Amino acid sequence: MGERLTNKDIDQLEKFIGTGPKSFELLYAISRDGCEPKKFHEKCDEQGPTVTVLYNENGSVYGGYNPSNWNSSRNAYNASNEAFLFQLYFSGKEKFMKFPVKPGQSCYATYNNTSYGPIFGSGNDLHTFNGTINRSGTSFPLNGCASFGNSYDMQNVKDDDIHNGNLNVIELEVYKVTYDENKVRKPWRNIDSWDAKELKRLKEAILAFKPTPDLSFSEARVAMIGPVGAGKSSFFNTIDSIFRERITRRACSGSAEQSITAGYVPYSIRLNSGDSPKFILCDTPGVEESAGLDVNDCSYLLDGHIQNFHLFNQEETVTPKDDQFETGPTQDRIHCVVIVLDATTLDVVSDKIIEKIKKFQRLMNEREIPQLIILTKIDKICKDVERDVSFTYKSWAVEEHVEKASQLLGLRRSNILPVKNYEEETKLDINVNILALLALSQILDTVEDYMHNLLDRQKFGQMTLKEK
């Protein structure tokens, strides 16, 4: 079996331990090596600093850090001021806690014994097991004990709030921890390069985009849909700024409680040459629980029946009887939908808004219109990204929010595109530019795929579910 510790968990343990970057090497796992003291000591003795991690059936993860060697040749305590117990999750929910050795108890930090697994503290703060433990169903019923608080300062956290009242674990792992000054954090999403040359390549590829030949679309239309304040208008401003080579504010944006965008507003990028690329980013009113874009509006918008710059009436929905309703086949149909979400509010966005967006998604799925998510404000969830946007694909915090967005709306992770919009800045930043254009490039690739599918349907006389 592979290691259970995630990159984010390792990042947190590095912070607990301090003294710089660390490498974690799995030495021992009871599911792989057997739950018996002999195996533990064979794998872990004389290996230097280690982290012991327990995972229980309730989704709780906790353990201890031993900065010294485990050594079965001596039945004695190891003294250390640097040892600590920790908690990473309780009942599946993130809970980062570090419990240091109490003053005067450092001489009891860890205990070595040939017949025991890892032990932390006098009075057995954390005594994992002794003798051989066989698996029972999906777990190992460890026969040690956890009487936290004897040698370690548990900061008023009760035993049951760490291990759920039992020592039944699905895994126990021991990792060797070594200082690694050359450690490079592996990105969770691979990219070829991140420099001025890459920015130039992205710009050229985007400007070269053209709708698929043999279709009668003069440009691709990308609709931006999302809750109020998520950053739809700001995303357009960011893209426009990059190609204008200065900060622009053509689309009104802000943080009002009600949507600043009141209509269907198509935006073309204006190059300094006066030309425009062959795509349009279409802004829409923010999605609200009982206002903003509704299901009928979205349906007509996707099919191209809503005229450019149409102002939506909150009192009445759009109908085919409206003077401005575009009847019949239209060239203004949407080729891709970008759902814009604020990374800082994923946990608190209302169920009603999510359900409304999911209804929109059903309309898109009927028409086989592809969907992606633009995840904004990632600099607000990770200080490393705030300092340097090029760190985005190495940030575990951003990766975690990408996963949350994926689960929230049922889209695969590769369709979640993190960006940092220009908001308060007065000058362009190459890292912000590259990240935004990576997102736009993937959007246009998705548009191209959709158009190829349309071409095939025309060729073979097939219809979408909506057309049927």
PAKE-250785 format. One record per residue (C-alpha): residue number from 1; residue in three letters; x, y, z. Coordinates in nm, 3 decimals. Layout:
PAKE-250785
NUM|Ala|X|Y|Z
...
***
This chain:
PAKE-250785
1|Met|0.000|0.000|0.000
2|Gly|0.113|0.356|-0.062
3|Glu|0.161|0.634|0.187
4|Arg|-0.157|0.782|0.332
5|Leu|-0.006|1.119|0.424
6|Thr|-0.105|1.381|0.168
7|Asn|0.120|1.662|0.049
8|Lys|-0.082|1.901|0.261
9|Asp|-0.035|1.682|0.569
10|Ile|0.340|1.670|0.509
11|Asp|0.346|2.045|0.466
12|Gln|0.175|2.085|0.805
13|Leu|0.411|1.842|0.978
14|Glu|0.706|2.034|0.834
15|Lys|0.567|2.345|1.002
16|Phe|0.521|2.161|1.331
17|Ile|0.879|2.032|1.323
18|Gly|1.033|2.355|1.196
19|Thr|1.398|2.399|1.085
20|Gly|1.328|2.398|0.712
21|Pro|1.211|2.160|0.438
22|Lys|1.189|1.788|0.510
23|Ser|1.170|1.465|0.315
24|Phe|0.936|1.193|0.444
25|Glu|1.019|0.828|0.370
26|Leu|0.773|0.555|0.468
27|Leu|0.959|0.299|0.682
28|Tyr|0.679|0.096|0.834
29|Ala|0.307|0.039|0.780
30|Ile|0.111|-0.221|0.975
31|Ser|-0.110|-0.306|0.674
32|Arg|0.200|-0.389|0.472
33|Asp|0.453|-0.514|0.728
34|Gly|0.234|-0.657|1.004
35|Cys|0.143|-0.513|1.341
36|Glu|0.410|-0.656|1.570
37|Pro|0.699|-0.495|1.766
38|Lys|0.967|-0.704|1.595
39|Lys|0.872|-0.572|1.251
40|Phe|0.845|-0.217|1.381
41|His|1.196|-0.224|1.529
42|Glu|1.347|-0.401|1.227
43|Lys|1.217|-0.124|1.002
44|Cys|1.256|0.181|1.227
45|Asp|1.545|0.136|1.473
46|Glu|1.845|0.365|1.423
47|Gln|1.673|0.560|1.144
48|Gly|1.694|0.900|1.309
49|Pro|1.390|1.132|1.352
50|Thr|1.053|0.974|1.270
51|Val|0.684|1.058|1.261
52|Thr|0.431|0.799|1.375
53|Val|0.083|0.846|1.228
54|Leu|-0.239|0.666|1.327
55|Tyr|-0.552|0.664|1.108
56|Asn|-0.880|0.543|1.257
57|Glu|-1.214|0.433|1.113
58|Asn|-1.376|0.767|1.201
59|Gly|-1.143|0.969|0.979
60|Ser|-0.927|1.093|1.267
61|Val|-0.551|1.121|1.211
62|Tyr|-0.302|1.181|1.494
63|Gly|0.040|1.070|1.615
64|Gly|0.377|1.176|1.745
65|Tyr|0.718|1.305|1.639
66|Asn|1.034|1.141|1.778
67|Pro|1.346|1.348|1.702
68|Ser|1.569|1.064|1.830
69|Asn|1.637|0.707|1.722
70|Trp|1.406|0.422|1.811
71|Asn|1.627|0.154|1.969
72|Ser|1.505|-0.188|2.082
73|Ser|1.839|-0.278|2.240
74|Arg|1.767|-0.061|2.542
75|Asn|1.448|-0.061|2.746
76|Ala|1.457|0.301|2.847
77|Tyr|1.317|0.650|2.785
78|Asn|1.464|0.894|2.534
79|Ala|1.482|1.254|2.652
80|Ser|1.388|1.537|2.416
81|Asn|1.242|1.887|2.429
82|Glu|1.161|1.867|2.058
83|Ala|0.929|1.566|2.062
84|Phe|0.557|1.636|2.028
85|Leu|0.220|1.476|1.970
86|Phe|-0.008|1.610|1.697
87|Gln|-0.353|1.599|1.546
88|Leu|-0.428|1.647|1.176
89|Tyr|-0.796|1.547|1.146
90|Phe|-1.083|1.467|1.379
91|Ser|-1.375|1.268|1.239
92|Gly|-1.272|1.361|0.887
93|Lys|-1.245|1.734|0.955
94|Glu|-0.917|1.920|0.941
95|Lys|-0.783|2.003|1.287
96|Phe|-0.416|2.095|1.305
97|Met|-0.287|2.081|1.663
98|Lys|0.063|2.042|1.806
99|Phe|0.107|1.919|2.163
100|Pro|0.459|1.984|2.300
101|Val|0.636|1.812|2.588
102|Lys|0.544|1.960|2.925
103|Pro|0.812|2.144|3.123
104|Gly|1.000|1.895|3.336
105|Gln|0.877|1.597|3.133
106|Ser|1.129|1.600|2.849
107|Cys|1.309|1.299|2.999
108|Tyr|0.996|1.093|2.922
109|Ala|0.950|1.202|2.561
110|Thr|0.958|0.851|2.407
111|Tyr|1.010|0.498|2.535
112|Asn|1.202|0.208|2.377
113|Asn|1.110|-0.153|2.446
114|Thr|1.168|-0.467|2.243
115|Ser|0.813|-0.585|2.306
116|Tyr|0.637|-0.258|2.223
117|Gly|0.553|-0.047|1.923
118|Pro|0.602|0.332|1.937
119|Ile|0.541|0.486|2.281
120|Phe|0.527|0.856|2.368
121|Gly|0.536|0.990|2.725
122|Ser|0.534|0.850|3.078
123|Gly|0.204|0.703|3.187
124|Asn|0.160|0.611|2.822
125|Asp|0.038|0.935|2.666
126|Leu|0.037|0.732|2.345
127|His|0.118|0.363|2.373
128|Thr|0.038|0.211|2.036
129|Phe|0.060|-0.167|2.082
130|Asn|0.247|-0.465|2.228
131|Gly|0.261|-0.820|2.098
132|Thr|0.113|-0.917|1.762
133|Ile|-0.212|-0.752|1.654
134|Asn|-0.411|-0.920|1.380
135|Arg|-0.648|-0.738|1.151
136|Ser|-1.014|-0.764|1.248
137|Gly|-1.234|-0.682|0.951
138|Thr|-1.108|-0.352|0.813
139|Ser|-0.914|-0.239|1.120
140|Phe|-0.645|-0.332|1.371
141|Pro|-0.767|-0.322|1.735
142|Leu|-0.452|-0.186|1.898
143|Asn|-0.406|-0.303|2.256
144|Gly|-0.210|-0.006|2.387
145|Cys|-0.366|0.299|2.545
146|Ala|-0.389|0.673|2.502
147|Ser|-0.381|0.858|2.833
148|Phe|-0.292|1.197|2.689
149|Gly|-0.169|1.470|2.918
150|Asn|0.089|1.297|3.138
151|Ser|0.402|1.419|2.959
152|Tyr|0.252|1.624|2.680
153|Asp|0.055|1.949|2.701
154|Met|-0.278|1.863|2.537
155|Gln|-0.411|2.222|2.565
156|Asn|-0.743|2.107|2.715
157|Val|-0.818|1.872|2.424
158|Lys|-0.984|1.558|2.560
159|Asp|-0.871|1.207|2.468
160|Asp|-1.197|1.122|2.289
161|Asp|-1.162|1.437|2.079
162|Ile|-0.846|1.289|1.929
163|His|-0.909|0.914|1.888
164|Asn|-1.294|0.895|1.911
165|Gly|-1.271|0.684|2.226
166|Asn|-1.087|0.382|2.083
167|Leu|-0.761|0.263|1.931
168|Asn|-0.909|0.075|1.637
169|Val|-0.701|0.192|1.341
170|Ile|-0.707|0.119|0.971
171|Glu|-0.339|0.208|0.945
172|Leu|-0.033|0.303|1.148
173|Glu|0.265|0.441|0.959
174|Val|0.614|0.546|1.061
175|Tyr|0.803|0.790|0.838
176|Lys|1.172|0.874|0.846
177|Val|1.213|1.252|0.851
178|Thr|1.525|1.413|0.709
179|Tyr|1.621|1.774|0.649
180|Asp|1.643|1.838|0.275
181|Glu|1.770|2.182|0.176
182|Asn|1.737|2.089|-0.191
183|Lys|1.380|1.971|-0.166
184|Val|1.164|2.106|-0.446
185|Arg|0.790|2.095|-0.388
186|Lys|0.637|1.885|-0.665
187|Pro|0.354|2.063|-0.849
188|Trp|0.012|1.898|-0.835
189|Arg|-0.054|2.012|-1.193
190|Asn|0.224|1.989|-1.449
191|Ile|0.319|2.277|-1.675
192|Asp|0.596|2.299|-1.933
193|Ser|0.751|2.627|-1.821
194|Trp|0.677|2.950|-1.639
195|Asp|0.866|3.245|-1.783
196|Ala|0.846|3.530|-2.034
197|Lys|0.889|3.284|-2.320
198|Glu|0.586|3.087|-2.201
199|Leu|0.382|3.406|-2.170
200|Lys|0.470|3.497|-2.528
201|Arg|0.376|3.147|-2.649
202|Leu|0.039|3.161|-2.472
203|Lys|-0.041|3.503|-2.617
204|Glu|0.046|3.393|-2.969
205|Ala|-0.158|3.072|-2.941
206|Ile|-0.462|3.259|-2.809
207|Leu|-0.442|3.526|-3.079
208|Ala|-0.416|3.252|-3.342
209|Phe|-0.741|3.091|-3.229
210|Lys|-1.017|3.075|-3.490
211|Pro|-1.353|2.898|-3.486
212|Thr|-1.353|2.559|-3.654
213|Pro|-1.372|2.587|-4.034
214|Asp|-1.695|2.470|-4.201
215|Leu|-1.900|2.618|-3.917
216|Ser|-2.054|2.959|-3.969
217|Phe|-1.945|3.113|-3.640
218|Ser|-1.740|3.431|-3.678
219|Glu|-1.615|3.405|-3.320
220|Ala|-1.645|3.176|-3.020
221|Arg|-1.876|3.278|-2.737
222|Val|-1.787|3.192|-2.377
223|Ala|-2.050|3.267|-2.112
224|Met|-1.934|3.356|-1.761
225|Ile|-2.182|3.252|-1.492
226|Gly|-2.142|3.257|-1.116
227|Pro|-2.250|3.397|-0.778
228|Val|-2.241|3.769|-0.704
229|Gly|-1.888|3.891|-0.633
230|Ala|-1.714|3.576|-0.756
231|Gly|-1.506|3.770|-1.011
232|Lys|-1.666|3.722|-1.354
233|Ser|-1.616|4.084|-1.462
234|Ser|-1.272|4.093|-1.300
235|Phe|-1.166|3.789|-1.502
236|Phe|-1.250|3.969|-1.825
237|Asn|-1.065|4.280|-1.704
238|Thr|-0.763|4.064|-1.626
239|Ile|-0.757|3.911|-1.974
240|Asp|-0.815|4.251|-2.136
241|Ser|-0.534|4.403|-1.930
242|Ile|-0.288|4.138|-2.043
243|Phe|-0.349|4.205|-2.411
244|Arg|-0.368|4.582|-2.371
245|Glu|-0.043|4.567|-2.170
246|Arg|-0.183|4.788|-1.897
247|Ile|-0.446|4.758|-1.626
248|Thr|-0.794|4.810|-1.778
249|Arg|-1.134|4.832|-1.609
250|Arg|-1.380|4.804|-1.895
251|Ala|-1.615|4.573|-1.707
252|Cys|-1.767|4.715|-1.389
253|Ser|-1.667|4.504|-1.090
254|Gly|-1.684|4.528|-0.715
255|Ser|-1.801|4.354|-0.399
256|Ala|-2.164|4.466|-0.376
257|Glu|-2.421|4.233|-0.221
258|Gln|-2.628|4.250|-0.539
259|Ser|-2.493|4.192|-0.887
260|Ile|-2.320|4.490|-1.047
261|Thr|-2.369|4.332|-1.390
262|Ala|-2.740|4.367|-1.475
263|Gly|-2.740|4.250|-1.834
264|Tyr|-2.594|4.017|-2.092
265|Val|-2.271|4.193|-2.189
266|Pro|-2.042|4.049|-2.459
267|Tyr|-1.683|4.171|-2.433
268|Ser|-1.426|4.155|-2.714
269|Ile|-1.058|4.193|-2.630
270|Arg|-0.921|4.509|-2.789
271|Leu|-0.562|4.481|-2.903
272|Asn|-0.339|4.784|-2.933
273|Ser|-0.347|4.726|-3.309
274|Gly|-0.724|4.775|-3.307
275|Asp|-0.795|4.412|-3.395
276|Ser|-0.982|4.165|-3.174
277|Pro|-0.922|3.791|-3.120
278|Lys|-1.188|3.552|-3.244
279|Phe|-1.357|3.495|-2.911
280|Ile|-1.599|3.685|-2.689
281|Leu|-1.630|3.664|-2.311
282|Cys|-1.995|3.717|-2.220
283|Asp|-2.069|3.858|-1.876
284|Thr|-2.400|3.781|-1.704
285|Pro|-2.583|3.893|-1.387
286|Gly|-2.463|3.724|-1.070
287|Val|-2.650|3.414|-0.956
288|Glu|-2.860|3.491|-0.648
289|Glu|-3.099|3.281|-0.442
290|Ser|-3.414|3.462|-0.552
291|Ala|-3.286|3.709|-0.810
292|Gly|-3.033|3.737|-1.088
293|Leu|-3.015|3.493|-1.377
294|Asp|-3.288|3.226|-1.368
295|Val|-3.332|2.893|-1.548
296|Asn|-3.538|3.032|-1.838
297|Asp|-3.295|3.319|-1.889
298|Cys|-3.005|3.073|-1.894
299|Ser|-3.179|2.845|-2.143
300|Tyr|-3.242|3.127|-2.389
301|Leu|-2.892|3.266|-2.335
302|Leu|-2.728|2.932|-2.418
303|Asp|-2.926|2.906|-2.742
304|Gly|-2.837|3.260|-2.848
305|His|-3.190|3.400|-2.822
306|Ile|-3.095|3.686|-2.590
307|Gln|-2.967|3.997|-2.767
308|Asn|-2.636|4.154|-2.681
309|Phe|-2.658|4.406|-2.395
310|His|-3.005|4.289|-2.297
311|Leu|-3.097|4.416|-1.947
312|Phe|-3.270|4.151|-1.742
313|Asn|-3.587|4.250|-1.559
314|Gln|-3.597|4.108|-1.209
315|Glu|-3.977|4.124|-1.213
316|Glu|-4.027|3.934|-1.538
317|Thr|-3.839|3.656|-1.713
318|Val|-3.748|3.659|-2.083
319|Thr|-4.010|3.511|-2.317
320|Pro|-4.022|3.448|-2.694
321|Lys|-4.282|3.725|-2.716
322|Asp|-4.030|3.994|-2.618
323|Asp|-3.936|4.235|-2.896
324|Gln|-3.567|4.173|-2.834
325|Phe|-3.598|3.793|-2.838
326|Glu|-3.388|3.646|-3.119
327|Thr|-3.604|3.384|-3.289
328|Gly|-3.494|3.093|-3.505
329|Pro|-3.137|2.957|-3.535
330|Thr|-2.882|3.210|-3.415
331|Gln|-2.509|3.260|-3.450
332|Asp|-2.490|3.390|-3.093
333|Arg|-2.521|3.049|-2.924
334|Ile|-2.280|2.973|-2.640
335|His|-1.990|2.737|-2.711
336|Cys|-1.854|2.703|-2.357
337|Val|-1.964|2.805|-2.008
338|Val|-1.719|2.918|-1.743
339|Ile|-1.861|2.897|-1.392
340|Val|-1.675|3.150|-1.178
341|Leu|-1.640|3.066|-0.807
342|Asp|-1.467|3.248|-0.523
343|Ala|-1.217|3.013|-0.353
344|Thr|-1.266|3.186|-0.018
345|Thr|-1.641|3.114|-0.007
346|Leu|-1.663|2.753|-0.130
347|Asp|-1.755|2.630|0.218
348|Val|-2.027|2.890|0.275
349|Val|-2.195|2.937|-0.064
350|Ser|-2.564|2.870|-0.010
351|Asp|-2.730|2.542|-0.109
352|Lys|-2.992|2.737|-0.305
353|Ile|-2.729|2.901|-0.524
354|Ile|-2.552|2.568|-0.584
355|Glu|-2.883|2.405|-0.676
356|Lys|-2.957|2.690|-0.916
357|Ile|-2.618|2.650|-1.085
358|Lys|-2.675|2.274|-1.110
359|Lys|-3.003|2.343|-1.290
360|Phe|-2.806|2.558|-1.533
361|Gln|-2.562|2.268|-1.574
362|Arg|-2.846|2.036|-1.670
363|Leu|-2.939|2.279|-1.947
364|Met|-2.577|2.282|-2.064
365|Asn|-2.556|1.904|-2.054
366|Glu|-2.871|1.874|-2.267
367|Arg|-2.696|2.088|-2.529
368|Glu|-2.360|1.915|-2.470
369|Ile|-2.204|2.254|-2.392
370|Pro|-1.877|2.204|-2.201
371|Gln|-1.825|2.361|-1.861
372|Leu|-1.517|2.469|-1.669
373|Ile|-1.472|2.643|-1.336
374|Ile|-1.262|2.956|-1.289
375|Leu|-1.153|2.956|-0.924
376|Thr|-1.072|3.313|-0.821
377|Lys|-0.908|3.482|-0.520
378|Ile|-0.661|3.200|-0.465
379|Asp|-0.414|3.451|-0.321
380|Lys|-0.653|3.490|-0.026
381|Ile|-0.629|3.121|0.072
382|Cys|-0.250|3.076|0.051
383|Lys|0.015|3.318|0.174
384|Asp|0.276|3.162|-0.055
385|Val|0.056|3.235|-0.357
386|Glu|-0.010|3.584|-0.224
387|Arg|0.367|3.644|-0.228
388|Asp|0.426|3.470|-0.561
389|Val|0.145|3.360|-0.794
390|Ser|0.381|3.120|-0.973
391|Phe|0.352|2.901|-0.661
392|Thr|-0.014|2.824|-0.744
393|Tyr|0.039|2.471|-0.877
394|Lys|0.259|2.385|-0.578
395|Ser|0.015|2.511|-0.316
396|Trp|-0.165|2.238|-0.123
397|Ala|-0.425|2.495|-0.015
398|Val|-0.510|2.573|-0.378
399|Glu|-0.512|2.203|-0.464
400|Glu|-0.754|2.140|-0.177
401|His|-0.991|2.412|-0.303
402|Val|-0.968|2.277|-0.658
403|Glu|-1.086|1.944|-0.519
404|Lys|-1.368|2.115|-0.328
405|Ala|-1.486|2.297|-0.640
406|Ser|-1.469|1.973|-0.837
407|Gln|-1.691|1.793|-0.586
408|Leu|-1.926|2.088|-0.546
409|Leu|-2.036|2.092|-0.911
410|Gly|-1.935|1.747|-1.029
411|Leu|-1.663|1.854|-1.275
412|Arg|-1.330|1.678|-1.302
413|Arg|-1.028|1.843|-1.142
414|Ser|-0.863|1.920|-1.475
415|Asn|-1.160|2.146|-1.553
416|Ile|-1.097|2.362|-1.245
417|Leu|-0.879|2.660|-1.338
418|Pro|-0.733|2.867|-1.051
419|Val|-0.665|3.234|-1.127
420|Lys|-0.575|3.553|-0.947
421|Asn|-0.759|3.849|-1.101
422|Tyr|-0.627|4.201|-1.113
423|Glu|-0.822|4.396|-0.852
424|Glu|-0.620|4.660|-0.666
425|Glu|-0.303|4.642|-0.877
426|Thr|-0.184|4.930|-1.093
427|Lys|0.085|4.735|-1.280
428|Leu|0.088|4.402|-1.459
429|Asp|0.255|4.096|-1.308
430|Ile|0.400|3.825|-1.533
431|Asn|0.290|3.548|-1.296
432|Val|-0.070|3.668|-1.284
433|Asn|-0.063|3.694|-1.665
434|Ile|0.067|3.341|-1.719
435|Leu|-0.186|3.186|-1.481
436|Ala|-0.478|3.371|-1.643
437|Leu|-0.368|3.281|-1.996
438|Leu|-0.321|2.916|-1.901
439|Ala|-0.687|2.923|-1.799
440|Leu|-0.799|3.105|-2.114
441|Ser|-0.596|2.869|-2.333
442|Gln|-0.773|2.568|-2.182
443|Ile|-1.110|2.739|-2.230
444|Leu|-1.038|2.791|-2.600
445|Asp|-0.916|2.433|-2.637
446|Thr|-1.249|2.322|-2.490
447|Val|-1.437|2.547|-2.733
448|Glu|-1.249|2.389|-3.021
449|Asp|-1.341|2.039|-2.899
450|Tyr|-1.707|2.142|-2.878
451|Met|-1.703|2.281|-3.232
452|His|-1.546|1.963|-3.365
453|Asn|-1.831|1.770|-3.203
454|Leu|-2.083|2.004|-3.369
455|Leu|-1.917|1.940|-3.702
456|Asp|-1.944|1.564|-3.653
457|Arg|-2.312|1.595|-3.563
458|Gln|-2.376|1.790|-3.878
459|Lys|-2.184|1.536|-4.080
460|Phe|-2.371|1.237|-3.939
461|Gly|-2.709|1.409|-3.895
462|Gln|-2.721|1.360|-3.520
463|Met|-2.893|1.593|-3.271
464|Thr|-2.828|1.685|-2.910
465|Leu|-3.078|1.596|-2.637
466|Lys|-3.210|1.953|-2.654
467|Glu|-3.261|1.935|-3.031
468|Lys|-3.448|1.606|-2.997
***
